[in-house]
Amino acid sequence: MSAESASSSQDGHDDSGHPIRMLAAFLAVYLIWGSSYLATRIGVRELPPFLFGGARFVCAGLLMLGYARWQGLRQLPTRGEWRDVGITAFFGFLIANGAGVWSLQYMPSNQSAMLNTTVPCWMVLLGAFGRRAHRPGALALAGLLLGTAGAVLLIDPWRGGGPANIMPQLVLIVGCLGWAINSMYQRTMGSRLPVASLIGWQMLAGGVMLSLLGLLCGEASHWRWQWRSLWPLAYLVVAASCVAHTSFAWLAPRTTPTLLGTYAYVNPLVATLLGWLVLGEVLGNGQWLGMLLVFAGVLLIDRARRSGR
């Protein structure tokens, strides 16, 4: 979402007439972000979660800022932009990503990907409060109810294990709330910082926050310098954080929001397929139904949003 908010600050070159580049950018967003759940699941099996996430975003942030410097872009935010960087790093990286990496220690990657599609449901609820509050219409309420029912089925509270089994999934739901808050805040930012610089500072600040949390939790003693634990980290730094995020930022001003938003549906499907192929993850019948309900709910919410506009 940070890339989308900053995309207006890019130069005025229009590359929309290059279908091969458009296709490559969409594939990067679909496949790389979809596979990031699997890479994270493998990574947190070997490395402590908060330091894993912190190292990912510190490295990715430094790479993005280095790219911005190489391109001769403005790097230092203004005072107001520093505030925006801090707020988005807190909700988008510390809360949202922190909840994601912690919960993936205990739950399948496909289930994590499916639950992340509930973010629009949170945005409908958040939109009903505040100075600019508006009551959701019948279509949005129907989508919210469907999404909530689907999330309950995805959590699968009837499976054995009691509260210990449900807790990681509830933590992930809180992380989705954090991402929804981050997304709504970024719509009001109006930052003029070049997209590479803005993303770089957001990632760097969020990575530092996650790293500090990991150190406070005593994770340093559990860090292991082994290839099987570091290759997922390297993949997430280069591919998921830099390549896919930049592709998303490049696409934002060059395609419609509806088409760009299809990543929210494709990524969970990619994650489910890869989780099954690589880790043997499966979803129960009730969870498949929950996935369909969540997708239907998000479609209704998106339709209500476009009708309202």
N, C-alpha and C positions, 0 to 999 in steps of 0.2 A: 504494500500500500504506500510506503514511503516514496517509491519510485514514481507512482502515479501522481502523487501530490506535487512532486518537483518537476515533472516532465515539461511543464510550460517554460521552464528556465533554459531549456536546451536551445541550440541555435536553430535557425529557421529552415534548414535544409529538409526537404520533403523526399523521403526515400520510399514512399508508399507505392511507387510505380515499379518496384523491384520485387516481384512475387516470390522469387527464390529466397531473398533475404527475409521477407515476411514469414514464409513457411519455416525457415530455419529458426527464427526467433520464437515462433509458436511451439515448435518441437522442443526447443530448449526449456521453455516454461512448462510445457506438459510433462516431458519425460524426466528432466532433471529435478524439478520440484516434486514430482510424483515419486521419484526414487529416493528423495531425501529422507522419507520416513524409514525406509529400510536401512539406509546408511546410518541414521541416528540410532536405530534399534541395535544394530551390530556394534556401534561405537560404545554405547553406554553399557553393554555387556562386559566390556573390558576396562573402560575408563570411568571415573566418577562423573556424574552427569553435569553438575554446574561448572566444573573446570573444563569439561569437554565442550559445553556450549560457549563458555567464556573464551577459550582458546580459539574456537572457530571464528567468532565475531571480531576478536582483537586482530587476528591475522587478516581476515577479510577486509576489515575497516582500514587497516594500514595499506593493503593492496589498492583499495579504491582511492584512498587519498594520494597514494603514489601515482596512480593513473591520472588523477585530476591535476596533479602538479606537472606531470609530463605533458599534458594537454594544454597547460598554461591557463587553467581555469581558476576562478577565485576560490580560495580554500577556507579562509577564516570566516566563520559566521558573525553576524552582528549580534548585539546583546539580545534582541528578541529572538533571533534564530538559535542562539545558545539555549534559551529557555525551551524552545520547541524541540531541540535535539534531546535535552534532558527528559522532557515529558514522554516523548515517543520512545526513547530508549528504555525508560522505566516500564511502560505498559507493553510495548511491542517486543522487547527482548527479555528484560528481567522477569516480568510476569508471564507473558505468553510463551516465550521460548523456554524459560526456566521450568514452567509447568510441563511443557511438552517433553523435554529431555528427562526430567525426573520420572514422569509417568511411564515413559517407554522402557524403563527398567523392568516394569511389572506387567505390561500389556502388549499384545501383538501390534505390529506396525499398521496392519490394515484397519484395525479397530480405531487406532489413534487418528488415522487419516479420515475415516468416516465421521468421527465425532467433531473434527475440525470444521466440517461443513455446517455446523450449527451456528457459526458466527453471525450470519444474517438474522437469525432469530434473536440473538442478543441485541443487535442493532435496532430491531423493531421495538424492543422493550425500552432501550435507552432513549430512543427518540420520543417516547411518551413523557419524558421528564425534562425539566430545565426551562430556561426562558423562551426557547424556541420550540417548546414541546408541541406535538401534534398527535391527536388520537389516531391510531391505526384504523384503517377502514376494514370492511368485512373481509376483503380478499387477503389483506395482510394478517388479520387475526386468524383466518383459516390456515394460512401458511404457518403461522406461529404454532398453532395447535398441532398441525401435522408434524412439524419439525420437533416439537417437544415429545410427542408420542414416539417418533422415530428414534430420538436420542435415548429414551427409556429402553427401547428394545435393543439398541446397540450396546448400552451398558450391560444388559442381560443380568438384572439383579437376581434372577432365579437360579443362576449357576451357583454351585457350591463355593464356599470360601468365606462367606459372611462379609462383614465390614472391611476386612483386609483386602478382599478382592475388589470391592467397589471403590475404595478410597482413591487409587490412582486415576480412575476414570472421572471421579468428581473433581480431582485436582486439575485434570485436563480441561474439564468444562469451565473451571475458573480461569484457566489460561485462555480459553476462547473468549471469555468476557473481557480479559485484558486486551486481546487483539481487537475486539470490537470497539473498546474505548479508544485505543490507539488509532483505529481507522477513522472514527468519527472526528477525533481531534485533528487529524491531518487534513481533513476537508476544509478546516478553517484556518490553516496555517498561512497560506499565501507566501511561502518562502520563495525568494528569488535566488537562493544559493544554487549553483549548478548541481544537477542531479547526482553526479559522481561524488562531489564533495559532501552533499547532504547525506547520502547513503553511507559514505565512509565514516562520517562523524557519528551517525546513529549507531552503526555497527560497533565502532570503537567504544563509544560510551556504554552501550549495552553489554559488550563483551567484558569491559572492566567491572561493571556491576555484577555480572554472573560470576566472574573470577573471584571477586571479593566475597560473594556469598559462599562459593565453594571453599575458600580458605577458612572462613568462619565456621563452616561445617566440618572442618578437619579432613577435607578431601585430598590434601597435598600428599599425604602418606600413602594414598591408594593409586597414585599416578604411575603408569608403567610405560616405559619407552619401548614398545614392541610394534612390529610392522602390522600385525593383525588388529591392533587397536588404533594405529595412526593413519592407516590408509582411508578409513571412513572419514576421519577428520580432514585429511587433505582433500578428499573429494568434495566434502561439504564447503570447505573454504573456497576452492577454486570454482567448482561447477555450480553448486547451489547458491552460494552467497554472491559470487561475482558474475559469472556468465548468465545464469538464469535471471538474477535480479536486474542486471543491466538490460537483458533482452526484454523484460517486462517494462522497464522504463522507456525503452526505445519504442515499444509497441503502443504505449498508452496514448500518445498524441496522434498516432497514425492509423488507429482503428476504432471501432465503436466500443463503448463500454460493455454492451451486451456480448459482443464477440470476445472481447478481452476477458470478461468474467467467466467464460467457459472453462478456464483453468480450475475453478472451484469444483467442477464436476469431473473433469478428466483426471486431475491429480489423485483423488481417492481411488479411482478405478485402476490407475497405473500402480498405485501402492498396494492395492489388493492383489493384483496379478503377480507382482514381484514378491510380495510376502508369501504367496502360495508356492511360487516356483523355487525360491531360494531358501525359505525357512519352513516351508510346509505349513504355513498358517491357514486356517480355515475359519469361515464364519458359519455360525449356526443358522437354521432356517429363520428363526425370529430376528436375527441380526440382519439377514438379507432383506427381510420385510422392513426393518427399521431403516436400512439404507434407502430403500425406495421411498419411504415416507419422508425422510429428511430431504431427499432430492425434490420430491413433489412440493414440500413446504417452501424450500428455497426458490423454486420456480414461481410459486404463487407470490411470494414476497417481492421477487424481482419484477414480476408483472405489475404488481400494485405500485411499486416505486416508479416504473416507467409511465404508468397511467396517471399517477399523481403529478409527474413532471409535465 
